[in-house]
Amino acid sequence: MQPLRYLKSFSSLHPFAGMVIFVGLTATIMSCTPQSNSPPTAQNSPQVTPPEVTPPVTQAPAQTQAKETQTGSAAFISEELEGQKTANGEIYDQSQLVAAHASYPMGTVVRVTNPENKRTVEVRIIDRIAPPQSSDQPIIDLSRAAAQQLGFTEKGITKVQTEVITKGNESSSQ
């Protein structure tokens, strides 16, 4: 409300003050609008910079979040279990790249690395093992095919590092 009072008091000092202000504002507004009725072109339109577009913030997929890792030993699953039903309902086949783990959800894909020879293999969790009670017990049991790729079938057990690649879903059992 204060600007109106100022205009009223200014116009009482000078009879044409309101008119001068009105004409000045009109001229300013008119100078900002195109003078032609023709469509805007590069020559007669003001340069407008498009607003900066910021992509929406979304949660990163599980694959890009911090990976879950473990270090311990690995063994390979006994040949006696060949053809037996696993915890997720699949039949164990030692020629497949599969594994058993105490806690990873069924269907989880895990990269297993043998630090002695730097070999790696990716396996899918299809079975359970008892949680290790000491550091000399395996953290993962691998199929014979996975153990061969890591190069430890002669020894039977080796030190490994595991890294979850994709988390499975417990309810995805067959």
Contact map, one row per residue, 1 for C-alpha under 8 A:
111110000000000000000000000000000000000000000000000000000000000000000000000000000000000000000000000000000000000000000000000000000000000000000000000000000000000000000000000000
111111000000000000000000000000000000000000000000000000000000000000000000000000000000000000000000000000000000000000000000000000000000000000000000000000000000000000000000000000
111111100000000000000000000000000000000000000000000000000000000000000000000000000000000000000000000000000000000000000000000000000000000000000000000000000000000000000000000000
111111110000000000000000000000000000000000000000000000000000000000000000000000000000000000000000000000000000000000000000000000000000000000000000000000000000000000000000000000
111111111000000000000000000000000000000000000000000000000000000000000000000000000000000000000000000000000000000000000000000000000000000000000000000000000000000000000000000000
011111111100000000000000000000000000000000000000000000000000000000000000000000000000000000000000000000000000000000000000000000000000000000000000000000000000000000000000000000
001111111110000001000000000000000000000000000000000000000000000000000000000000000000000000000000000000000000000000000000000000000000000000000000000000000000000000000000000000
000111111111000000000000000000000000000000000000000000000000000000000000000000000000000000000000000000000000000000000000000000000000000000000000000000000000000000000000000000
000011111111100000000000000000000000000000000000000000000000000000000000000000000000000000000000000000000000000000000000000000000000000000000000000000000000000000000000000000
000001111111110011000000000000000000000000000000000000000000000000000000000000000000000000000000000000000000000000000000000000000000000000000000000000000000000000000000000000
000000111111111111000000000000000000000000000000000000000000000000000000000000000000000000000000000000000000000000000000000000000000000000000000000000000000000000000000000000
000000011111111000000000000000000000000000000000000000000000000000000000000000000000000000000000000000000000000000000000000000000000000000000000000000000000000000000000000000
000000001111111000000000000000000000000000000000000000000000000000000000000000000000000000000000000000000000000000000000000000000000000000000000000000000000000000000000000000
000000000111111110000000000000000000000000000000000000000000000000000000000000000000000000000000000000000000000000000000000000000000000000000000000000000000000000000000000000
000000000011111111000000000000000000000000000000000000000000000000000000000000000000000000000000000000000000000000000000000000000000000000000000000000000000000000000000000000
000000000010011111110000000000000000000000000000000000000000000000000000000000000000000000000000000000000000000000000000000000000000000000000000000000000000000000000000000000
000000000110011111111000000000000000000000000000000000000000000000000000000000000000000000000000000000000000000000000000000000000000000000000000000000000000000000000000000000
000000100110001111111100000000000000000000000000000000000000000000000000000000000000000000000000000000000000000000000000000000000000000000000000000000000000000000000000000000
000000000000000111111110000000000000000000000000000000000000000000000000000000000000000000000000000000000000000000000000000000000000000000000000000000000000000000000000000000
000000000000000111111111000000000000000000000000000000000000000000000000000000000000000000000000000000000000000000000000000000000000000000000000000000000000000000000000000000
000000000000000011111111100000000000000000000000000000000000000000000000000000000000000000000000000000000000000000000000000000000000000000000000000000000000000000000000000000
000000000000000001111111110000000000000000000000000000000000000000000000000000000000000000000000000000000000000000000000000000000000000000000000000000000000000000000000000000
000000000000000000111111111000000000000000000000000000000000000000000000000000000000000000000000000000000000000000000000000000000000000000000000000000000000000000000000000000
000000000000000000011111111100000000000000000000000000000000000000000000000000000000000000000000000000000000000000000000000000000000000000000000000000000000000000000000000000
000000000000000000001111111110000000000000000000000000000000000000000000000000000000000000000000000000000000000000000000000000000000000000000000000000000000000000000000000000
000000000000000000000111111111000000000000000000000000000000000000000000000000000000000000000000000000000000000000000000000000000000000000000000000000000000000000000000000000
000000000000000000000011111111100000000000000000000000000000000000000000000000000000000000000000000000000000000000000000000000000000000000000000000000000000000000000000000000
000000000000000000000001111111110000000000000000000000000000000000000000000000000000000000000000000000000000000000000000000000000000000000000000000000000000000000000000000000
000000000000000000000000111111111000000000000000000000000000000000000000000000000000000000000000000000000000000000000000000000000000000000000000000000000000000000000000000000
000000000000000000000000011111111000000000000000000000000000000000000000000000000000000000000000000000000000000000000000000000000000000000000000000000000000000000000000000000
000000000000000000000000001111111100000000000000000000000000000000000000000000000000000000000000000000000000000000000000000000000000000000000000000000000000000000000000000000
000000000000000000000000000111111100000000000000000000000000000000000000000000000000000000000000000000000000000000000000000000000000000000000000000000000000000000000000000000
000000000000000000000000000011111110000000000000000000000000000000000000000000000000000000000000000000000000000000000000000000000000000000000000000000000000000000000000000000
000000000000000000000000000000111111100000011000000000000000000000000000000000000000000000000000000000000000000000000000000000000000000000000000000000000000000000000000000000
000000000000000000000000000000001111100000000000000000000000000000000000000000000000000000000000000000000000000000000000000000000000000000000000000000000000000000000000000000
000000000000000000000000000000000111111000000000000000000000000000000000000000000000000000000000000000000000000000000000000000000000000000000000000000000000000000000000000000
000000000000000000000000000000000111111000000000000000000000000000000000000000000000000000000000000000000000000000000000000000000000000000000000000000000000000000000000000000
000000000000000000000000000000000001111100000000000000000000000000000000000000000000000000000000000000000000000000000000000000000000000000000000000000000000000000000000000000
000000000000000000000000000000000001111110000000000000000000000000000000000000000000000000000000000000000000000000000000000000000000000000000000000000000000000000000000000000
000000000000000000000000000000000000011111111000000000000000000000000000000000000000000000000000000000000000000000000000000000000000000000000000000000000000000000000000000000
000000000000000000000000000000000000001111111000000000000000000000000000000000000000000000000000000000000000000000000000000000000000000000000000000000000000000000000000000000
000000000000000000000000000000000000000111111100000000000000000000000000000000000000000000000000000000000000000000000000000000000000000000000000000000000000000000000000000000
000000000000000000000000000000000000000111111000000000000000000000000000000000000000000000000000000000000000000000000000000000000000000000000000000000000000000000000000000000
000000000000000000000000000000000100000111111100000000000000000000000000000000000000000000000000000000000000000000000000000000000000000000000000000000000000000000000000000000
000000000000000000000000000000000100000111111110000000000000000000000000000000000000000000000000000000000000000000000000000000000000000000000000000000000000000000000000000000
000000000000000000000000000000000000000001011111000000000000000000000000000000000000000000000000000000000000000000000000000000000000000000000000000000000000000000000000000000
000000000000000000000000000000000000000000001111100000000000000000000000000000000000000000000000000000000000000000000000000000000000000000000000000000000000000000000000000000
000000000000000000000000000000000000000000000111110000000000000000000000000000000000000000000000000000000000000000000000000000000000000000000000000000000000000000000000000000
000000000000000000000000000000000000000000000011111000000000000000000000000000000000000000000000000000000000000000000000000000000000000000000000000000000000000000000000000000
000000000000000000000000000000000000000000000001111100000000000000000000000000000000000000000000000000000000000000000000000000000000000000000000000000000000000000000000000000
000000000000000000000000000000000000000000000000111110000000000000000000000000000000000000000000000000000000000000000000000000000000000000000000000000000000000000000000000000
000000000000000000000000000000000000000000000000011111000000000000000000000000000000000000000000000000000000000000000000000000000000000000000000000000000000000000000000000000
000000000000000000000000000000000000000000000000001111100000000000000000000000000000000000000000000000000000000000000000000000000000000000000000000000000000000000000000000000
000000000000000000000000000000000000000000000000000111110000000000000000000000000000000000000000000000000000000000000000000000000000000000000000000000000000000000000000000000
000000000000000000000000000000000000000000000000000011111000000000000000000000000000000000000000000000000000000000000000000000000000000000000000000000000000000000000000000000
000000000000000000000000000000000000000000000000000001111100000000000000000000000000000000000000000000000000000000000000000000000000000000000000000000000000000000000000000000
000000000000000000000000000000000000000000000000000000111110000000000000000000000000000000000000000000000000000000000000000000000000000000000000000000000000000000000000000000
000000000000000000000000000000000000000000000000000000011111000000000000000000000000000000000000000000000000000000000000000000000000000000000000000000000000000000000000000000
000000000000000000000000000000000000000000000000000000001111100000000000000000000000000000000000000000000000000000000000000000000000000000000000000000000000000000000000000000
000000000000000000000000000000000000000000000000000000000111111110000000000000000000000000000000000000000000000000000000000000000000000000000000000000000000000000000000000000
000000000000000000000000000000000000000000000000000000000011111110000000000000000000000000000000000000000000000000000000000000000000000000000000000000000000000000000000000000
000000000000000000000000000000000000000000000000000000000001111110000000000000000000000000000000000000000000000000000000000000000000000000000000000000000000000000000110000000
000000000000000000000000000000000000000000000000000000000001111110100000000000000000000000000000000000000000000000000000000000000000000000000000000000000000000000001100000000
000000000000000000000000000000000000000000000000000000000001111111100000000000000000000000000000000000000000000000000000000000000000000000000000000000000000000000000000000000
000000000000000000000000000000000000000000000000000000000001111111100000000000000000000000000000000000000000000000000000000000000000000000000000000000000000000000000000000000
000000000000000000000000000000000000000000000000000000000000000111110000000000000000000000000000000000000000000000000000000000000000000000000000000000000000000000000000000000
000000000000000000000000000000000000000000000000000000000000001111111000000000000000000000000000000000000000000000000000000000000000000000000000000000000000000000111000000000
000000000000000000000000000000000000000000000000000000000000000001111100000000000000000000000000000000000000000000000000000000000000000000000000000000000000000000110000000000
000000000000000000000000000000000000000000000000000000000000000000111110000000000000000000000000000000000000000000000000000000000000000000000000000000000000000011110000000000
000000000000000000000000000000000000000000000000000000000000000000011111000000000000000000000000000000000000000000000000000000000000000000100000000000000000000011100000000000
000000000000000000000000000000000000000000000000000000000000000000001111100000000000000000000000000000000000000000000000000000000000000000100000000000000000001111000000000000
000000000000000000000000000000000000000000000000000000000000000000000111110000000000000000000000000000000000000000000000000000000000001101100000000000000000001110000000000000
000000000000000000000000000000000000000000000000000000000000000000000011111000000000000000000000000000000000000000000000000000000000001111110000000000000000111100000000000000
000000000000000000000000000000000000000000000000000000000000000000000001111100000000000000000000000000000000000000000000000000000000000001111100000000000000111100000000000000
000000000000000000000000000000000000000000000000000000000000000000000000111110000000000000000000000000000000000000000000000000000000000001011100001000000001110000000000000000
000000000000000000000000000000000000000000000000000000000000000000000000011111000000000000000000000000000000000000000000000000000000000000001111001000001001100000000000000000
000000000000000000000000000000000000000000000000000000000000000000000000001111101000000000000100000000000000000000000000000000000000000000001111000000000000000000000000000000
000000000000000000000000000000000000000000000000000000000000000000000000000111111100000000000000000000000000000000000000000000000000000000000000000000000000000000000000000000
000000000000000000000000000000000000000000000000000000000000000000000000000011111100000000000100000000000000000000000000000000000000000000000001000000000000000000000000000000
000000000000000000000000000000000000000000000000000000000000000000000000000001111100000000000000000000000000000000000000000000000000000000000000000000000000000000000000000000
000000000000000000000000000000000000000000000000000000000000000000000000000011111111000000010000000000000000000000000000000000000000000000000000000000000000000000000000000000
000000000000000000000000000000000000000000000000000000000000000000000000000001111111000000111100000000000000000000000000000000000000000000000000000000000000000000000000000000
000000000000000000000000000000000000000000000000000000000000000000000000000000001111100000111000000000000000000000000000000000000000000000000000000000000000000000000000000000
000000000000000000000000000000000000000000000000000000000000000000000000000000001111110000110000000000000000000000000000000000000000000000000000000000000000000000000000000000
000000000000000000000000000000000000000000000000000000000000000000000000000000000011111111110000000000000000000000000000000000000000000000000000000000000000000000000000000000
000000000000000000000000000000000000000000000000000000000000000000000000000000000001111111110000000000000000000000000000000001110000000000000000000000000000000000000000000000
000000000000000000000000000000000000000000000000000000000000000000000000000000000000111111000000000000000000000000000000000001110000000000000000000000000000000000000000000000
000000000000000000000000000000000000000000000000000000000000000000000000000000000000111111000000000000000100000000000000000001100000000000000000000000000000000000000000000111
000000000000000000000000000000000000000000000000000000000000000000000000000000000000111111100000000000000000000000000000000000000000000000000000000000000000000000000000000011
000000000000000000000000000000000000000000000000000000000000000000000000000000000000111111110000000000000000000000000000000001000000000000000000000000000000000000000000000001
000000000000000000000000000000000000000000000000000000000000000000000000000000000111110011111000000000000000000000000000000000000000000000000000000000000000000000000000000000
000000000000000000000000000000000000000000000000000000000000000000000000000000001111110001111100000000000000000000000000000000000000000000000000000000000000000000000000000000
000000000000000000000000000000000000000000000000000000000000000000000000000000000110000000111111000000000000000000000000000000000000000000000010000000000000000000000000000000
000000000000000000000000000000000000000000000000000000000000000000000000000010100100000000011111110000000000000000000000000000000000000000000011100000000000000000000000000000
000000000000000000000000000000000000000000000000000000000000000000000000000000000000000000001111100000000000000000000000000000000000000000000011100000000000000000000000000000
000000000000000000000000000000000000000000000000000000000000000000000000000000000000000000001111110000000000000000000000000000000000000000000010110000000000000000000000000000
000000000000000000000000000000000000000000000000000000000000000000000000000000000000000000000111111000000000000000000000111100000000000000000110110000000000000000000000000000
000000000000000000000000000000000000000000000000000000000000000000000000000000000000000000000101111100000000000000000000001111000000000000000110010000000000000000000000000000
000000000000000000000000000000000000000000000000000000000000000000000000000000000000000000000000111110000000000000000000001111100000000000011110000000000000000000000000000000
000000000000000000000000000000000000000000000000000000000000000000000000000000000000000000000000011111000000000000000000000011111000000000011100000000000000000000000000000000
000000000000000000000000000000000000000000000000000000000000000000000000000000000000000000000000001111110000000000000000000010111100000000111000000000000000000000000000000000
000000000000000000000000000000000000000000000000000000000000000000000000000000000000000000000000000111110000000000000000000000011111000000110000000000000000000000000000000000
000000000000000000000000000000000000000000000000000000000000000000000000000000000000000000000000000011111000000000000000000000010010000000000000000000000000000000000000000000
000000000000000000000000000000000000000000000000000000000000000000000000000000000000000000000000000011111101000000000000000010000000000000000000000000000000000000000011000000
000000000000000000000000000000000000000000000000000000000000000000000000000000000000000000000000000000111111000000000000000010000000000000000000000000000000000000000011110000
000000000000000000000000000000000000000000000000000000000000000000000000000000000000000100000000000000011111000000000000000111100000000000000000000000000000000000000001111110
000000000000000000000000000000000000000000000000000000000000000000000000000000000000000000000000000000001111100000000000000111000000000000000000000000000000000000000011110110
000000000000000000000000000000000000000000000000000000000000000000000000000000000000000000000000000000011111110000000000000110000000000000000000000000000000000000011111100000
000000000000000000000000000000000000000000000000000000000000000000000000000000000000000000000000000000000011111000000000011110000000000000000000000000000000000000011111000000
000000000000000000000000000000000000000000000000000000000000000000000000000000000000000000000000000000000001111100000000011110000000000000000000000000000000000001111100000000
000000000000000000000000000000000000000000000000000000000000000000000000000000000000000000000000000000000000111110000001111000000000000000000000000000000000000001111000000000
000000000000000000000000000000000000000000000000000000000000000000000000000000000000000000000000000000000000011111000001111000000000000000000000000000000000000111100000000000
000000000000000000000000000000000000000000000000000000000000000000000000000000000000000000000000000000000000001111100111100000000000000000000000000001000000000111000000000000
000000000000000000000000000000000000000000000000000000000000000000000000000000000000000000000000000000000000000111111111000000000000000000000000000001000000011110000000000000
000000000000000000000000000000000000000000000000000000000000000000000000000000000000000000000000000000000000000011111110000000000000000000000000000000000000001110000000000000
000000000000000000000000000000000000000000000000000000000000000000000000000000000000000000000000000000000000000001111100000000000000000000000000000000000000001000000000000000
000000000000000000000000000000000000000000000000000000000000000000000000000000000000000000000000000000000000000001111110000000000000000000000000000001100000000000000000000000
000000000000000000000000000000000000000000000000000000000000000000000000000000000000000000000000000000000000000011111111000000000000000000000000000000000000000000000000000000
000000000000000000000000000000000000000000000000000000000000000000000000000000000000000000000000000000000000000011101111100000000000000000000000000011100000000000000000000000
000000000000000000000000000000000000000000000000000000000000000000000000000000000000000000000000000000000000001111000111110000000000000000000000000011000000000000000000000000
000000000000000000000000000000000000000000000000000000000000000000000000000000000000000000000000100000000000001110000011111000000000000000000000010011000000000000000000000000
000000000000000000000000000000000000000000000000000000000000000000000000000000000000000000000000100000000000111100000001111100000000000000000000010000000000000000000000000000
000000000000000000000000000000000000000000000000000000000000000000000000000000000000000000000000111000000000111100000000111110000000000000000100010000000000000000000000000000
000000000000000000000000000000000000000000000000000000000000000000000000000000000000000000000000111000000111110000000000011111000000000000000000000000000000000000000000000000
000000000000000000000000000000000000000000000000000000000000000000000000000000000000000000000000011110011111110000000000001111100000000000000000000000000000000000000000000000
000000000000000000000000000000000000000000000000000000000000000000000000000000000000011101000000011100000110000000000000000111110000000000000000000000000000000000000000000000
000000000000000000000000000000000000000000000000000000000000000000000000000000000000011100000000001110000100000000000000000011111000000000000000000000000000000000000000000000
000000000000000000000000000000000000000000000000000000000000000000000000000000000000011000000000000111100000000000000000000001111100000000000000000000000000000000000000000000
000000000000000000000000000000000000000000000000000000000000000000000000000000000000000000000000000111000000000000000000000000111110000000011000000000000000000000000000000000
000000000000000000000000000000000000000000000000000000000000000000000000000000000000000000000000000011000000000000000000000000011111000000000000000000000000000000000000000000
000000000000000000000000000000000000000000000000000000000000000000000000000000000000000000000000000001100000000000000000000000001111100000100000000000000000000000000000000000
000000000000000000000000000000000000000000000000000000000000000000000000000000000000000000000000000001000000000000000000000000000111111011100000000000000000000000000000000000
000000000000000000000000000000000000000000000000000000000000000000000000000000000000000000000000000000000000000000000000000000000011111010000000000000000000000000000000000000
000000000000000000000000000000000000000000000000000000000000000000000000000000000000000000000000000000000000000000000000000000000001111110000000000000000000000000000000000000
000000000000000000000000000000000000000000000000000000000000000000000001100000000000000000000000000000000000000000000000000000000001111111000000000000000000000000000000000000
000000000000000000000000000000000000000000000000000000000000000000000001100000000000000000000000000000000000000000000000000000000000011111000000000000000000000000000000000000
000000000000000000000000000000000000000000000000000000000000000000000000100000000000000000000000000000000000000000000000000000000001111111100000000000000000000000000000000000
000000000000000000000000000000000000000000000000000000000000000000000001111000000000000000000000000000000000000000000000000000000001001111111000000000000000100000000000000000
000000000000000000000000000000000000000000000000000000000000000000000111110000000000000000000000000011000000000000000000000000000011000011111000000000000000000000000000000000
000000000000000000000000000000000000000000000000000000000000000000000000111000000000000000000000001111000000000000000000000000001000000001111100000000000000000000000000000000
000000000000000000000000000000000000000000000000000000000000000000000000011110000000000000000000001110000000000000000000000000001000000001111110000000000000000000000000000000
000000000000000000000000000000000000000000000000000000000000000000000000011110000000000000000000111100000000000000000000001000000000000000011111111000000000000000000000000000
000000000000000000000000000000000000000000000000000000000000000000000000000110000000000000001111111000000000000000000000000000000000000000001111111000000000000000000000000000
000000000000000000000000000000000000000000000000000000000000000000000000000110100000000000000110000000000000000000000000000000000000000000000111111100001000000000000000000000
000000000000000000000000000000000000000000000000000000000000000000000000000000000000000000000111100000000000000000000000000000000000000000000111111110000000000000000000000000
000000000000000000000000000000000000000000000000000000000000000000000000000000000000000000000001110000000000000000000000111000000000000000000111111111000000000000000000000000
000000000000000000000000000000000000000000000000000000000000000000000000001100000000000000000000000000000000000000000000000000000000000000000111111111111000000000000000000000
000000000000000000000000000000000000000000000000000000000000000000000000000000000000000000000000000000000000000000000000000000000000000000000001111111111000000000000000000000
000000000000000000000000000000000000000000000000000000000000000000000000000000000000000000000000000000000000000000000011100000000000000000000000111111100000000000000000000000
000000000000000000000000000000000000000000000000000000000000000000000000000000000000000000000000000000000000000011001011100000000000000000000000011111110000000000000000000000
000000000000000000000000000000000000000000000000000000000000000000000000000000000000000000000000000000000000000000001010000000000000000000000000001111111100000000000000000000
000000000000000000000000000000000000000000000000000000000000000000000000000000000000000000000000000000000000000000000000000000000000000000000000001101111111110000000000000000
000000000000000000000000000000000000000000000000000000000000000000000000000100000000000000000000000000000000000000000000000000000000000000000001001100111111100000000000000000
000000000000000000000000000000000000000000000000000000000000000000000000000000000000000000000000000000000000000000000000000000000000000000000000000000111111000000000000000000
000000000000000000000000000000000000000000000000000000000000000000000000000000000000000000000000000000000000000000000000000000000000000000000000000000011111110000000000000000
000000000000000000000000000000000000000000000000000000000000000000000000001100000000000000000000000000000000000000000000000000000000000000000000000000011111110000000000000000
000000000000000000000000000000000000000000000000000000000000000000000000111100000000000000000000000000000000000000000000000000000000000001000000000000011011111000000000000000
000000000000000000000000000000000000000000000000000000000000000000000000111000000000000000000000000000000000000001000000000000000000000000000000000000010011111100000000000000
000000000000000000000000000000000000000000000000000000000000000000000011110000000000000000000000000000000000000001110000000000000000000000000000000000000000111110000000000000
000000000000000000000000000000000000000000000000000000000000000000000011110000000000000000000000000000000000000111100000000000000000000000000000000000000000011111000000000000
000000000000000000000000000000000000000000000000000000000000000000001111000000000000000000000000000000000000000111100000000000000000000000000000000000000000001111100000000000
000000000000000000000000000000000000000000000000000000000000000000001110000000000000000000000000000000000000011110000000000000000000000000000000000000000000000111110000000000
000000000000000000000000000000000000000000000000000000000000000000111100000000000000000000000000000000000000011100000000000000000000000000000000000000000000000011111000000000
000000000000000000000000000000000000000000000000000000000000000000111000000000000000000000000000000000000001111000000000000000000000000000000000000000000000000001111110000000
000000000000000000000000000000000000000000000000000000000000001000100000000000000000000000000000000000000001111000000000000000000000000000000000000000000000000000111110000000
000000000000000000000000000000000000000000000000000000000000011000000000000000000000000000000000000000000001110000000000000000000000000000000000000000000000000000011111000000
000000000000000000000000000000000000000000000000000000000000010000000000000000000000000000000000000000011011100000000000000000000000000000000000000000000000000000011111100000
000000000000000000000000000000000000000000000000000000000000000000000000000000000000000000000000000000011111100000000000000000000000000000000000000000000000000000000111110100
000000000000000000000000000000000000000000000000000000000000000000000000000000000000000000000000000000001111000000000000000000000000000000000000000000000000000000000011111100
000000000000000000000000000000000000000000000000000000000000000000000000000000000000000000000000000000001110000000000000000000000000000000000000000000000000000000000001111110
000000000000000000000000000000000000000000000000000000000000000000000000000000000000000000000000000000000100000000000000000000000000000000000000000000000000000000000000111110
000000000000000000000000000000000000000000000000000000000000000000000000000000000000000100000000000000000110000000000000000000000000000000000000000000000000000000000001111111
000000000000000000000000000000000000000000000000000000000000000000000000000000000000000110000000000000000110000000000000000000000000000000000000000000000000000000000000011111
000000000000000000000000000000000000000000000000000000000000000000000000000000000000000111000000000000000000000000000000000000000000000000000000000000000000000000000000000111
